[in-house]
Amino acid sequence: RLSGLSGLDADDLTAVEIESRRRMLDLLAFYRAHAPGFEHAWVMLTAPQAGVRHTRRLAGVRPIVREEWEQGVVYDDEVGVSPSLAPAFPSVSIPLGSLIPAQLDGLVAAGRTMASDAQSHIFLREIPQCWVTGQAAGVAAAEAVRAGVEPRHVDVRAVQAELLRQRVFLQVGAAQPS
């Protein structure tokens, strides 16, 4: 893990690649010298590129903020539910507004680019949340095209109805299909 560098800067990304591989080789040398059974260990493969965990987030209509999900807020425009982070926390309601840019038309975001504060982004960037928001974004985009409106003007009830038809779990008003 390397902090203080930008995932948007080519020089920083190069520095991360070099430093990560140096650390890997240092650890290999340590294990060869000090861990029985690792005397002849070697590196077979590394990732072709370093993974960047955090860069930009969408400035959205309705960002997800920690203070709200800690209180169990369920948004009226909910289009997905993130699993609970721990027994002490409720499930996290994902509003459609977190997938819609505040100022740019014609776009629906998903995954780790969704609108949230930094504390919420830590878990919202994970794969299950990306699945949830990807499906919701796809349904919202399709509904916008069907209705001939910008995504920010889509009928959220129509989006929720389609998500429920697809057997997506939502906490808001509509009953779950049987």
C-alpha positions as a printed Julia matrix, in Angstrom:
178×3 Matrix{Float64}:
   0.0     0.0     0.0
   1.35    3.39   -1.01
  -0.34    6.63    0.0
   0.12   10.25   -0.96
   0.37    9.6    -4.69
  -2.18   10.31   -7.41
  -3.85    7.56   -9.39
  -4.38   10.18  -12.08
  -0.7    11.04  -12.59
   1.44    8.87  -14.9
   4.65    9.64  -12.99
   3.05    8.66   -9.68
   1.67    5.46  -11.2
   5.14    4.6   -12.51
   6.63    5.27   -9.06
   4.03    2.95   -7.51
   4.88    0.18  -10.01
   8.61    0.47   -9.29
   8.24    0.71   -5.5
   5.74   -2.16   -5.34
   8.03   -4.49   -7.25
  11.04   -3.43   -5.15
   9.1    -4.25   -1.98
   8.05   -7.59   -3.43
  11.68   -8.52   -4.17
  12.76   -7.36   -0.69
  10.12   -9.61    0.87
  11.18  -12.51   -1.33
  14.79  -12.09   -0.15
  13.62  -11.92    3.49
  11.58  -15.13    3.2
  14.39  -16.95    1.41
  16.76  -16.02    4.24
  14.47  -16.46    7.26
  11.54  -18.76    6.47
  12.25  -22.49    6.39
  11.03  -23.99    3.14
  11.3   -20.72    1.21
  15.01  -21.05    0.39
  14.27  -21.65   -3.29
  11.09  -19.6    -3.59
  10.65  -17.43   -6.65
   8.08  -15.03   -8.05
   6.07  -16.63  -10.81
   3.74  -13.75  -11.66
   2.74  -10.26  -10.59
  -0.24   -8.14  -11.52
   0.43   -6.31  -14.79
  -0.58   -3.01  -13.21
  -1.03   -1.64   -9.71
  -4.63   -1.33   -8.58
  -5.75    2.17   -7.68
  -8.27    2.15   -4.85
  -9.26    5.8    -4.75
  -9.19    8.68   -7.21
 -12.21   10.72   -8.22
 -15.81   10.43   -7.1
 -18.87   11.8    -8.83
 -20.29   15.14   -7.67
 -23.79   13.72   -7.63
 -27.33   14.85   -7.02
 -27.46   12.85   -3.74
 -24.12   11.68   -2.35
 -24.09    8.88    0.19
 -22.7    10.16    3.48
 -21.61    8.2     6.52
 -23.75   10.09    9.03
 -26.89    9.02    7.16
 -26.13    5.34    6.61
 -24.97    4.96   10.21
 -28.49    6.06   11.19
 -30.1     3.59    8.77
 -31.54    6.22    6.42
 -33.53    4.68    3.55
 -33.75    7.03    0.57
 -37.04    7.49   -1.32
 -35.09    7.09   -4.57
 -33.37    3.9    -3.41
 -32.19    1.7    -6.28
 -30.07   -0.76   -4.33
 -28.96   -1.91   -0.92
 -25.38   -2.47    0.14
 -24.87   -5.26    2.64
 -24.12   -4.24    6.21
 -20.48   -3.47    6.93
 -20.59   -5.1    10.35
 -23.23   -6.16   12.87
 -23.08   -2.68   14.41
 -24.21   -1.04   11.14
 -27.43   -1.29    9.14
 -27.55   -2.1     5.45
 -26.81    0.95    3.31
 -29.52    2.4     1.09
 -28.19    3.49   -2.32
 -30.12    6.42   -3.83
 -30.47    6.94   -7.57
 -29.15   10.46   -6.96
 -25.75    8.99   -6.05
 -25.49    7.7    -9.63
 -26.58   10.94  -11.34
 -24.14   13.84  -11.86
 -25.22   17.1   -10.24
 -24.52   19.15  -13.37
 -23.8    16.89  -16.36
 -26.65   15.46  -18.44
 -26.72   12.17  -20.33
 -24.72   10.14  -17.81
 -25.43    7.55  -15.13
 -22.44    6.43  -13.05
 -21.9     3.16  -11.19
 -19.33    1.41   -9.06
 -16.56    3.24   -7.33
 -17.25    6.49   -9.17
 -20.64    7.0    -7.49
 -21.24   10.08   -5.35
 -20.21    9.57   -1.73
 -18.04   10.99    1.0
 -14.58    9.48    1.53
 -15.67    7.34    4.51
 -18.52    5.77    2.52
 -16.34    5.25   -0.55
 -14.16    2.83    1.42
 -16.85    0.13    1.18
 -18.89    1.35   -1.8
 -15.97    0.66   -4.14
 -16.14   -3.08   -3.46
 -17.37   -5.58   -6.07
 -20.81   -6.41   -4.58
 -21.67   -2.71   -4.43
 -20.43   -2.31   -8.01
 -22.82   -5.08   -9.09
 -25.73   -3.39   -7.31
 -25.01    0.06   -8.73
 -24.2    -1.28  -12.19
 -27.58   -2.98  -12.46
 -29.36    0.11  -11.13
 -27.47    2.41  -13.51
 -28.33    0.19  -16.47
 -32.02    0.14  -15.57
 -32.06    3.92  -15.0
 -30.33    4.56  -18.34
 -32.76    2.26  -20.16
 -35.73    3.98  -18.52
 -34.35    7.4   -19.49
 -34.05    6.29  -23.12
 -37.5     4.67  -23.06
 -39.08    7.84  -21.64
 -37.01   10.21  -23.79
 -35.7    12.16  -20.79
 -32.35   12.95  -19.23
 -31.36   10.47  -16.5
 -31.84   13.13  -13.8
 -35.53   13.37  -14.84
 -36.25    9.65  -14.96
 -39.29    8.38  -13.06
 -37.65    6.72  -10.06
 -40.8     4.65   -9.41
 -40.47    3.13  -12.9
 -36.8     2.35  -12.21
 -37.68    0.77   -8.86
 -40.51   -1.25  -10.43
 -38.14   -2.68  -13.05
 -35.5    -3.45  -10.43
 -38.12   -5.24   -8.34
 -39.22   -7.15  -11.45
 -35.58   -8.23  -11.79
 -35.79   -9.42   -8.16
 -33.51   -6.73   -6.75
 -33.94   -6.25   -3.0
 -35.14   -2.74   -2.12
 -36.15   -1.45    1.31
 -38.45    1.34    0.08
 -42.25    1.28   -0.17
 -42.88   -1.28   -2.91
 -43.51   -4.85   -1.82
 -41.01   -7.45   -2.94
 -42.24   -9.75   -5.74
 -43.11  -13.28   -4.7
